[in-house]
Every structure is written in structure tokens, then in C-alpha cells.
Amino acid sequence: MGNITRVGVDIAKSIFHVHAVDRFSEVKWKGKYSRSKWLAAISRKVPHGAEIAMEACSSANYWGRELQKRGYKVKIIHAQFVKPYVKSNKNDAVDAEAICEAMSRPSMRFVSLKTVRQQDVQAAHRVRDNLMVQRTGKANQIRGLVGEYGLVAPIGIKKLRQAIPLWLEDGDNGLSSMFRSILKGLFDDLINLDERIDELDKTIQEDVQQDPVATKLLELRGIGVLCASALSSAIGDGKTYKKGRDFTASIGLTPRQHSTGGKPKLLGISKRGDGYLRKLLVHGARAVIRHAHRHNDALSQWLMKLTSTKHVNIVTVALANKTARVAWAIVNNNDSYRPELIASV
């Protein structure tokens, strides 16, 4: 077993399948192990320094870090790039073989292994984003319910919070005691969601203050605390991407292509990858464009020139793309933000 060089692992909740080959791609080991035994089997049969690949899925980062601790080179592959190498019928053993084959391709793209801190930050953002959706849904539910009693809810969640206590105290608005109790419960739910979102905002704010990379990214126009935190977590050390365009492509800010016969045809942006980060970048870009006419720097001049000939949505995506590329360059080169160069990027 000492000549194993590549191992494909199909990870799951309880059962793990392993497919290992040597440098000549000859099969040297196939196995099926339980969750508690597969790492021990890898340590016994696979020499240190060998490459081990898994699909990018739940727990892949955890197992990747565990394998790195044992001296292995870990590669994570997106599931869509493994699928073409699945032979005939699909099962776990065939998946492990396909992963082993896919990892050997010279042009294969790999997903960067996340650190514990990156996962912590990402978890905070995901939970906060979900709570925001819940809060919006709760507010809309309140609006719909009070409308059935002849009450018109004001625009904006801040004004809605102010209106609910007034409705509850007003004895002449026709609300029954039963519905007042229901509305009070909904209001408590809304306040609870506000408090949880505020706690996560504080957690993210404190993390950004301790993160030198996120602090640098805050210097970019259109980048706030949330976006700086999410960008820092997504980029990592920047070495996963060869250039800034690769990073923007990974978050869906580059055009889709449908070219044939030597005639290039570019479509709308791909919208692949991290939709949450893409959303933050686009919202930040909108804010910058809205106030560009008040400034005379190179970036503002570039934006004003572009908005004179292009639709504002196109300019917004172009600025979001540029911001993401600049952020990658700052992280990858360990550089500082230089606003005089941004218009030429």
C-alpha cells in the first residue's frame, strides 16, 4: 500500500467509501468504512503526503482539516465537476472512483478548504440572513392580518414597530381581545428577531475589528462591515484564485457565454456561487453610483461616463465586479487600497 498517491473519498453521514490508486492510476485499494473507522484506515494504508479528494458538501471542510492534521494534501471538488466521471449506474463506490479520477485532471478546479474561523463568520452571516427573511415575513404577516381589521400599516418596519403598541392600546379601533393577544405575540416575535439580528451584527462588527484583512477592505467604496466580513471569509488568503476575474466568476459576476463558430456571444451574468456575497456587493455598488455625482475622483468620473451610455443596472454590476477584483488584489498581494488606480482595473 505504500505506493498509493491519490485517494477519492465519498463522504456521507455514516458510511464512507474509499478509492485509491498509484501514480500509474492502477487501483490499489477500495474500501467501505463507518464514520468512526475510516480515518484510521486512511492513516494505516495511505502514506503521508498523498492527495485525498472529496466532493464539496456538508462536513467536507471538517474532514479536510482532519486529514491535513495527519499530513495529507486535501482537495475539494465541486460536485458538478465530478459528475462527468461517474461511470454507468451511480452508487457510493462509483462516486469515490469518479472523485479519484476527477482530481487527476490537470485543468480541474478545486474549492478552497475553509478554516474554522471562515466557517464561523460564514455561519454568522447565514443565520443573520435567515433571520432577516423571518423578520420580513413576520412584518408582512402583521400587515396582512391588521388589514383585515381595517388598520393600514405604515411603510417601513421601523414605523410598523411604533404603530403596533398604539394599536394595542387603542380601545376604539375594533380589535377583539383575542386578536389583541395574537398581535401582542407577533410583536414579541418581531422584537425577538430584532434583538437576535442586533446580536449578530455586534458579533460580526467585533470580528471585523480584529481582522486586518476586513479592515483593509473597509477602505473600498461600497464596502460596509457586512460586506467586508463576508469578502474576507470568501477570499481567504486569495491563493485559491489565479486572478481577480476567477474570483468574480466564482460569485457569479461575470457574463455567461454561448459562443459557437468563432463568434463570441456574451449573455447576462452567470449568478453562480455565493448569492449572498453577490447581493452585498451589488447593494454597495448601488449606493456608490447614487452619490457618484457628488465626487470628482477617478472612480466617480468612470461611473458618470458609463452611466451616460449604459443602463444603471449594467453599471451597478460592472462596479460590483470591479470592487470584487480590487478586494482580491488587496488580499492576494497583501497591498493597501489605492483609489487612484481603481478606475484602470
GIMORA-V345274 format. One record per helix or strand of 3 or more residues. SS is the DSSP state (a for helix, b for strand). FROM is the first residue (numbers start at 1). TO is the last residue. Records with the same first field share a line. If there is no record, write none. Layout:
SS: FROM-TO ; FROM-TO
This chain:
b: 4-10 ; 15-22 ; 27-34 ; 51-55 ; 73-77 ; 255-257 ; 266-269
a: 38-45 ; 60-69 ; 79-85 ; 92-102 ; 116-147 ; 157-169 ; 177-210 ; 212-217 ; 225-235 ; 244-250 ; 275-290 ; 292-294 ; 298-307 ; 312-332 ; 339-344
